[in-house]
Amino acid sequence: MSHRPFPGRRSVLRGSLAASAALTLPGALGAAPALALSGRPRADWGVQAGDVTSDSGLVWVRADRPARMVVETSATESFRAPRRWHGPLLGADTDFTGTARLHGLPPGEQVHYRVLLADPDDPRRTGEPAYGTFRTAPARRRQGVRFVWSGDLAGQGWGINESIGGYRIFDAMAKLDPDFFLCSGDAIYADGPVQATAELPDGSVYRNVTTEEKSHVAVSLADYRGNFRYNLLDAALRRFNARVPNIVQWDDHEVRNNWYPGEVIGTGTPYPAGTELDDLALRARRAFSEYFPVSTISGRPDGRIYRVHHHGPLLDVFVLDMRTYRNANSPDDQKSDPQGILGREQLEWLKRQLARSRAVWKVIAADMPLGLVVPDGVEGRPNFEAVAQGDPGAPLGRELQIAELLRFVKHRRITGTVWLTADVHHTSAQHYDPSRAAFKDFEPFWEFVSGPLNAGAFPASALDGTFGPDRVFVKAPTASNVSPAEGYQFFGEVDIDGDSGELTVRLREQDGSVLFTQVLQPGRVGQ
């Protein structure tokens, strides 16, 4: 059997999540007078779960005022004899956000939870509960695994447009009842202001929900926090967060487009002259740690984002950070590059974890593609943002580090590796094969690209032949910055069958329609 059904999952959402979705948001959708007058803490921004394993998970909430976070869990939606978890005191130091760690959960089961926010001075005074649910990872292989992935939310000035259903792609993903959602980066566009209106090519008007923090580029910690809050104004995203746990990584737009450590920018507009990107990154990382439940940084803004997520016997997800440890963007044609795009420490960690993994499938979640050329700047010799630089010959620059990793996978005979990414704002499937490549010392593998979720869509990127990519499928517009109202919004689905172990990738449009399907066989070093 491919994937075990959980009929109770949707029934709990009909009542409790409908009530949660009906809560209004301050400054955007009005106020709820009864609760506002009561003075009790409210969870208007919804709830979300993250990094859920076979016996643990993180639950997140944001309050509208100081509050004590309490989580109750139950095997059923009745919440008879619930198990209670005491979370942190939520205050201004974390922008009233907090995460509670749940442990000792049963594997492969639906967990219903509700978050209560209590008055710190009177624990008996609690606000309306916020409800959610998630499924723990299976302990047995035959249960199967299904998840979805994508990236790039509210980019290029295209924000929440309620006239087209807001971030409606999240409703399409939720219909697949996935075990989790892998967000492949650019979860916000801190460098992308959102204005009230934008004219479309046909003369119609795209209308955005707006906030003060989204009216300019993010510089302060308050700006970055406001960018994360902006996305939570969307009802479809809040519904999704309440029923599908997240595995989140970041890329560049959580800080600024194409940033790298040590970069200094700014001529006075829109960034102050001499702005150090490392300073912006510290603020962005803190806000990221406050607004997402991530196991390695929960309660620690300085914690690392890269990590391995074990999801039962069938799947390990290796979540990379191709932003924090990279070298400077450059023509990327150097013949020696020890730092590369991952940094030496992260690369060695990845090799160790891949070698130790006993999962049937090893998904490498990269926030940037391998063989697609992503330029950074056009003056003089162009710099490059990702791994490839367009030279189809032997590995150069950041390609050297990827070649080292691919060689390691081959010689250690590591089976079942698949690469997933977003970033380039179109969807495609690339098959890499040494028979077509300048670099030969690796086994064939697949890379699948999907996105954006709600951002401008762009034409397909050029391919770099160093690792022999063949673009088997692509869907992309011919024009640049095509709005979500015009389509070209994408997500991907991965479905691992518990009986056969086959892994099926489906690339889907924003309404859920399948564009491309590829079935991969388990137990192979390359395919």
N, C-alpha and C positions, 0 to 999 in steps of 0.2 A: 504494500500500500504506500502511496506516495506521500500523503499528508493527512494526518489525523484531524477530523473535523471537531470543532468545539461549538455545539449549538448554543450554549449558554452565553457565549461571548457577545453576540449581537443583541440578545434580549436585554442584557443589563444596560446596554447603551441606549436602548429606546427611551427608557425613563430617566435614568440618572444623568446621562450625558446630554440629553435634550434639555434637562433642567440647567445643567452647567452651561450649555451653549446660550441659553436664554439670558444669563447674567450679562449685564451691560458693562461697557468699559469706560473708564473716566476719560473725559476729553475727546472721545471719539464717537460713542454711541449713546451718550446720555448717562443718567444716574438712576440707580434703583432706590427710590426714596425710603422704602421700609427698612432695608438693610442699612442704608446710609444713616438714618436717624437712630438706629439701634446702637451704633458705635462699636459693633462687633467686627473683628477682622474678616476681610473678604479675599477670595482667591480668584479674582476676575481674569487672571492671565492663564487659567487652566492648570493642568498637571501634566507631567511627563515622566516616563521611566527611561532608564538608560543602562547600557552595559549589563543586560540581563544574562545570567548564566543558568546552569542547571539547578543551583541552590541559592542564588542571590540576585540582587538587583538594587538599583538606586531609584528613588522617587524624588521628584523635584516639585517645588511650588514657589509662587511669589505672593506675598501678602501686600495689602494696601497700607499697612501700618505695622508697628511692632507687634509681634505675635510669637507664640510658641507653636512649633510644628509638631503635630501628632499624626501618625499613620496607623490605620487599622486595616488588616488584611483578612480575607476569608476565602474559603474554597467555593463558596456560593455567593450569589448576589443578595441573599437574605441578610448576610452579616450577623448571623446568630453565633454567639460566642466568638467574637473576632479576636485575633491576636493583635496586640497593641505595640507600637514602636514609638519611642520618644525621640523626636528630631530636635534640631537646634532652635535656639532663639533667633528669630528673624529680625534684623534691624537695619539701620541705614548703612552700616559698614559693608553689607553685602547687597545693598539696594533692595532689601527686604526679601531676598531669595534664600532658599536653603534646600539641602538635599539630605535625605535620610537613607541609610544603608540597611537593606533588609537581608537577612541571612537565614539559613536553615529552612529554605523553601523546598517543597516537593518537586522533583524533576518532572518535566514534560506535562505540567498541569497548568490550568488556567488559574491565575491569581487575581482576585478582585480586591481593589483597595480604595480607600477613601481617605482624604486628607482633611483633618480638622485644624483650624487655626484658633488658638485660644488667646484670650486676653492675658498678657504676662502677669497682671496684677490680680486677676480673678480667673483661674483656670476653668471655672464653671461657665464662663461666658465664651461661647464658641460661635464662629460664623457658620454659614451654610456649608455643608461638606462638599468637597470637589471629588468626583468619582473617576476612577480609571481602571484599566485591566491590562494584564499582559500574560504571555505564556512563557513559562520557564523553558530552558533548553532541555531536550530529551536526554535521558540516560541510555536509552535503547536506540539502536540504529534504525529500526524499522519505522519509527515515527516520521522520518523524513524532515526536511527543512525547507522553508520557503522564505525569501526575503526580497526586498526591493531596494534599489539605489538610484540616486541622482544627485544633483548639486545645483548651485547658482540660483539664489533666491532674492528677488527684488533688485535686479541689476539694471544698469543703463537707464535709470530713471523710471522704469516700469514697476510700479508698486502695487498695492492692493486696489484693484478696480472692482468694486462691488457689482457693477452693472454686468460684468462677465462672470460673476461667481467667485470673485477673489482668487485665492490660490486653489482653484478647483481641482488641480492635478492631485492634491492630497486625498480628495474623495475617491478618485479613480484608483489610487494605490491602496486605500483602505479596503476597497471591495475585494481585493485579492486575499485578504485575511493573512498578511505576512507575519512571520515570527518577529521580524525587526526591520527597521529602515536604516540603511547605511547612507549617511549624508557625506558626500565626497568633497566637501569644502565649499567655500563661498556661501556660508549659511547666512551672512549679511553682506551688504555692500556699504561699508563704512565710508567709502570714498564716493558714493553715488547718491547725491541729493535727489529727493523725490518732490517734484512740483505738483501743484493741484491738477494741471491739465497738460496734455501734449497732443499735438496734431498728428493724425495718422495720414498715410499716403492717399487714402481715398477721401480726405477732407473731414472725416469724422474726428471726434475728440476722445482721447483716452483720459479718464478721470481717476485720479489717485486719492485715496485716503492720505492725509498729510499730518505730520506732527512737527513740532519745533526742531527736535533733534535730527529729523530727516530733511530739513530744509537747507542743510549745509554739510560740508565734509566733517567727519568726526576728528576731533583733536583732543578734547578732554575725556576723562573717564566717564563723565555724565553723558557725553555725546555717544560713546560706544555703548553704554548701557541702553540708551534710548534707541539705538539701532536694533538691538535684540528685542526690546519691548515692541517696537513697531511691527515686526512680523507676527507677534502674538495677538495683535489686533484682529487678525484674520480668523474667522470662525472655522473654516475648513481645516486650517492648521491646528487649531486647538482641539477639534474633534479627533483629528489624526493622532496627536500627541497623547490623548487620553486612552487610545486603544492599541497603539503600535509603539513599542520601545525603540529607542534610537541608539545607533552607534555613530558618533560624530567625529569628524576630523576637520581640520581647517586648511585654508590655502591663503591666497593673498588678500582678497577683498575684506576679510575680517580686520585688516589693518589698512592697506592701501594697495592699489593696483601694482602688481609686479614687484613688490618690495623684497628686499634682501637685507640681511644683517649688516650693519655698518653704513647703510645708505643715508645720505643727507640730501634733503630736498628743500624747496621753497624759495620763492622770490617775493613773498609777501601776499600772494593771492593764488589759490585759496588757502595755502598753508603758510604759516609764518616763515620768514627767511631763516634758513639754517635749521629747519626742523629735522631732528634725528629720528629715523624710523625705529630705532631700538626703543626710544621712549614711547612712541605710539604703540609699538608692539606690546610693551609691558602693560599699558592700559587696556589694549584690546584683549590680551590674554586673561587679564583679571576679569573683564566683563564676560568673556567666553566661559571662564570657569564658574561664574555666578549663574549663567543662564542655561547651561547644559549639564546634565548629570553624567560625568565622565569619571570612571573609576580611578584613573591615575592622577587626576587633578582635583578631585572632590575635596573641598576644604583647603586646597593648596594651589593658589594661583600660579606658583612657580613649578608645579608638577608638569611632567611631560605629557604630550598628546599622543605620541606613538605608543602602541601597545598591541598585544595579541588578545583577541576575544575568542575563547573556547566555547563553541556552541554544539556540544554533544559529540558523539563519535564520528559524525559525518563531516564536520566543518570547523576549521579555524580561520579567523579573519585577522590578517596582519595589517593593522591600521598605521599607515606611514605619515610622517610629517616631512614633506619635501620643501618646507619653507624656513623653518627655524634655524637649520644647521647648514644651509647651502652657502656656496661661495657667491661672489658678486655676479650679476648678469653681465655677460661679455660676449665677444664673438665666439667664445667657447671652442676654440680650435687648438688649445694647448695639448701637448703630447703627454703631460703628466698632470694629474688632478686628484690628489689624495683626499680632498675635502668633498668635492663633487656636490651633488644635490641632496644627499642624505647626511653627510658628515660621517667620519670614520666610526664613531661609537654606535650610531644607529645602524649602519651597514653591518657591523659585526654582530650586533644584537639580532638583526633580521636573519643572518645566516645561522646563528645558533638556534633561534626559535624554529626556523624552517626544518633544520636537521632533527630537532627534538619532537616535532609534531607527529602524532600518530593519527591525525584526522584523515579521512579519505580525501577530502578536498581542502586545499590551502589557497584561499582567496587573498591576493595581495591588493589591498585597497590603497591605491595611489591617488594623490590629489592632482597629479598631472600625468599626461600620457607619455609614452616612451618614444614612439616613432613619428609622432605628429609634430611638425615644426611650429613653434609658438614664438614669434618675434617679439622683441622689446626695444622699440625705437627704430627710426629709419635714417637718422642723420649719420653720414659717413658710413663706416662699417657697422651693420646692424648688430645689436646685441640679441641674445636669445634668452627666453624665459623658462623653457622646460628642459628636457634632456637633449633632444635632437637639434642640430643646427643646419641641416640641409645638405651637408657633405655626405654623399653615399658611400664613402670609402671606409677605411679602418676607423675604429672608435677614436674619438677625440673628446677632450673636455669631459663633461659630465657623463658622456657615453662610456667612458672607461670604467666608472664605478658600476654601471648597469651590466657591462660585459663581465666584470668580475663576479657579480651576483649570478648571472645566467650560467657562467662556467661552473660555479659552485653547485648550483641546482643540478646540472647535468652530471658532474662527477660524483656527487653524493647520492645520485639516483633518487632524488626527491620527487615523489609522484604528486599528480593532481594540482599543479599550480595554475591559477587563472588570475589575470590582471583585470581590475575594474577601476574606472576613473570617470571624471566629468570634465569640467574646466573650459572646453572649447566651444560649448553652446551649439552643439549638434549631436547627432547620434550615429555611431558607426561600429563596425566589427572588423578588427585587423587580425590576420593570422601571420605570425612570424615564423620563418623557416630558414635554417642555415643554407639550404640549397639556393636561396635567392640572395643571401646576405654577403657582405664584405667580411664580417666577423662570423666564423664558422663554428666556434666551440660552444655550442649550446643546443638544446633540444627544442623542437617546435612548441609554440604556445599561443594562446589567444589573449587578446586585449579587447575589452568591450567598453565603449564610451556612451554615456547617456547624460542628458541635460540640455537645456536648463529647466529648472522647475518653474520659475517665473522671472524671466529676464530676456534681454535681447538675444535673438538667434543670429548666428553668423555662418558664412559659407564654410565649406569643408577645408580643413587645414591641409597643407602640402605634406607629403610623406618623405621621410628620410630613409634611404635604402640600407643603412649600416647593418640593421638586424633583419633585413629581408621582409618587411611588412607587405602583405597583400590586403588591400581594403576590399573585403568580401561584400560589405554592405555599407551604405551611407545614406542618410537623409539630412539635408541641410538646405537652407534657402540660398538663392543666388545673390540676394541683397544683404547688406549688413544691418544689424540692429533691428531685426524684425520683431515687432511687439508681440506680447502674449495674446493680444486680441486677434492676431493674424495667424496663430498656430506656431508650429515648430517648437513645441515644448515636449520634453521626453523624459521617460524614466525606464529603468531596466528591472527585470525580474529574474531571480535565480531560484530554480526549483530542483531540489535534490531528492530523488526517489529512494525511499527507505529500503525497498526490496532489491532493486538492481544496482543502486548506488549511482545511477546516471545523473549527470548534472545538465539541466536544460536552461539555457539563457534565452530570454525573450526581450527584445527591444520594443518598447511600447510608446504610443503617442499619449498626449495628456488625457484623452478620453478612455484610455486603456486598450485601444486597438493594437493588435500585434503587427509589427512591421517586419520582424526578422526573428528566426528561431535557429538555434544551434544546440545540438545535443553532444555532450562530451562523455567519454567512457572513463570509469574509475580505474585506478591502479596503474596508470601509465606515467612515465617520466615526461614524455612529450606526445603531442597529438595535433 
